[in-house]
Amino acid sequence: MPAVADVRVTYDKTVNAAYVYLTDPQVRTKSSRMYPCDPVEVGGMINLDFDEQGRLIGIEVLAASSKLPEYLLESSERLDAGGA
């Protein structure tokens, strides 16, 4: 079974938003298209970001504390002052 690559996650508790990066953190990949998922169905907002080739490069999660596991948010790179 192939190994799963490390995933970089950032979290800003002030705005309760997280971003899950699905690209190599050493390579800066530009998002060329964003697909918003239905906020009514998911009880918050989830946006999928794609590169120019149509590959999924990241997931933005608003209302992150109700959507993502607590351990993931606690271990994420914090962007708010409280996480510094």
C-alpha positions in Angstrom: 0.0 0.0 0.0 1.5 3.4 -0.9 2.2 5.8 1.9 0.1 8.9 2.3 1.9 12.2 2.0 2.1 14.6 4.8 -0.7 17.2 4.6 -0.2 20.8 5.7 -3.1 22.3 7.5 -3.4 26.0 8.6 -6.1 27.2 11.0 -7.2 30.6 12.1 -9.4 30.3 15.2 -10.4 34.0 15.1 -12.3 33.4 11.8 -12.7 29.7 12.4 -11.3 28.8 9.0 -8.9 26.1 8.0 -7.0 25.3 4.8 -5.9 21.9 3.9 -3.0 22.0 1.4 -2.7 19.0 -1.0 0.4 20.1 -2.8 4.1 20.0 -2.0 4.7 22.8 0.6 8.0 23.6 -1.1 6.2 24.4 -4.4 4.0 27.4 -4.6 0.9 26.4 -6.6 -1.5 29.0 -7.8 -5.3 28.3 -7.6 -6.9 29.1 -10.9 -10.5 28.0 -10.1 -12.5 27.6 -6.9 -15.6 25.4 -6.6 -17.9 26.3 -3.6 -19.7 23.4 -2.0 -23.3 24.0 -0.9 -23.3 25.8 2.4 -26.8 24.6 3.3 -25.9 21.0 2.9 -22.7 21.1 4.9 -23.7 23.6 7.5 -20.8 25.9 6.7 -18.7 26.7 3.6 -16.2 24.4 2.0 -14.3 25.6 -1.1 -12.3 23.3 -3.4 -9.3 25.0 -5.1 -8.0 23.6 -8.4 -4.8 24.4 -10.4 -4.7 25.2 -14.1 -4.6 21.5 -15.0 -7.8 20.9 -13.0 -6.1 19.1 -10.1 -7.4 19.6 -6.6 -4.7 21.6 -4.7 -6.5 22.5 -1.5 -9.6 22.7 0.6 -10.8 25.8 2.5 -13.1 25.0 5.4 -15.2 27.7 7.1 -16.8 26.9 10.4 -13.8 24.5 10.7 -14.3 23.6 14.3 -17.6 21.9 13.5 -16.3 20.2 10.3 -12.8 19.0 11.1 -11.5 16.7 13.9 -10.3 18.6 17.0 -6.9 16.8 16.8 -6.3 18.1 13.3 -7.1 21.7 14.3 -4.9 21.4 17.4 -1.9 20.1 15.4 -2.4 22.6 12.5 -0.2 25.6 11.8 -2.0 28.4 13.6 -2.5 31.7 11.8 -4.2 33.6 14.6 -2.5 35.3 17.5 -3.8 32.8 20.0 -1.9 30.0 18.3 1.5 31.7 18.3 
